[in-house]
Amino acid sequence: QVQLVESGGGLVQPGGSLRLSCTNSGTIFRLYRMGWYRQAPGKQRDLVATITSGGSTNYADSVKGRFTISGDNAKNTVYLQMNSLKSEDTAVYYCNLDPIGRPGYYWGQGTQVTVSS
């Protein structure tokens, strides 16, 4: 069973930084893609960034150059460092785990990020 535990959300001023963490405390997969999606009120859930077990990363155009995703396989944790935050980054951020080649697609409970002065 997979359990994704997120932390690190909060309120920050425009231009500030936050770091989100997501730890998989359940079944560990050798091959996977983990990442972050976000959903603003009244909008669909969109990709922010992903990283594979091999270290390949993918970013939404809107966050390139500002956000960095990284992983610690030993801790089964993925991080999202968010810099130069803008008001349009305000959303609930969800951690996601996709076990490559295996059934299942998992979500965390979500963490609120609010960028406001």
Backbone hydrogen bonds, N-H to C=O, Kabsch-Sander energy under -0.5 kcal/mol:
donor,donor_aa,acceptor,acceptor_aa,energy
5,V,3,Q,-0.6
5,V,23,T,-2.7
6,E,4,L,-0.6
7,S,21,S,-2.0
10,G,112,Q,-1.1
12,V,114,T,-2.6
15,G,85,L,-3.2
16,G,13,Q,-2.3
18,L,82,M,-2.1
20,L,80,L,-2.5
21,S,7,S,-2.7
22,C,78,V,-2.1
23,T,5,V,-2.4
24,N,76,N,-2.7
25,S,3,Q,-2.8
25,S,23,T,-0.8
27,T,1,Q,-1.8
33,R,98,D,-2.2
34,M,51,I,-2.9
35,G,96,N,-2.1
36,W,49,A,-3.1
37,Y,94,Y,-2.6
38,R,46,D,-2.6
39,Q,92,V,-2.3
43,K,40,A,-2.3
46,D,38,R,-3.0
48,V,36,W,-2.7
49,A,36,W,-1.6
50,T,58,N,-2.3
51,I,34,M,-3.1
52,T,56,S,-2.1
53,S,32,Y,-2.3
55,G,52,T,-2.0
58,N,50,T,-2.0
60,A,48,V,-2.6
63,V,60,A,-1.7
64,K,60,A,-0.9
64,K,61,D,-0.5
66,R,63,V,-2.3
67,F,63,V,-2.4
68,T,81,Q,-2.4
70,S,79,Y,-2.0
72,D,77,T,-3.0
75,K,72,D,-0.8
76,N,72,D,-0.7
76,N,73,N,-0.6
77,T,72,D,-1.9
78,V,22,C,-2.6
79,Y,70,S,-3.1
80,L,20,L,-2.4
81,Q,68,T,-3.1
82,M,18,L,-3.3
82,M,80,L,-0.6
83,N,66,R,-2.0
83,N,81,Q,-0.6
84,S,15,G,-0.6
85,L,16,G,-2.3
89,D,86,K,-2.0
90,T,87,S,-1.8
91,A,113,V,-2.0
92,V,39,Q,-2.3
93,Y,91,A,-0.6
93,Y,111,T,-3.1
94,Y,37,Y,-3.2
94,Y,92,V,-0.5
96,N,35,G,-2.5
97,L,106,Y,-2.2
98,D,33,R,-2.9
100,I,31,L,-0.7
100,I,98,D,-0.8
102,R,99,P,-2.1
106,Y,97,L,-2.6
108,G,95,C,-2.3
109,Q,4,L,-0.5
111,T,93,Y,-2.2
113,V,91,A,-2.7
114,T,10,G,-2.8
116,S,12,V,-2.2
116,S,114,T,-0.7
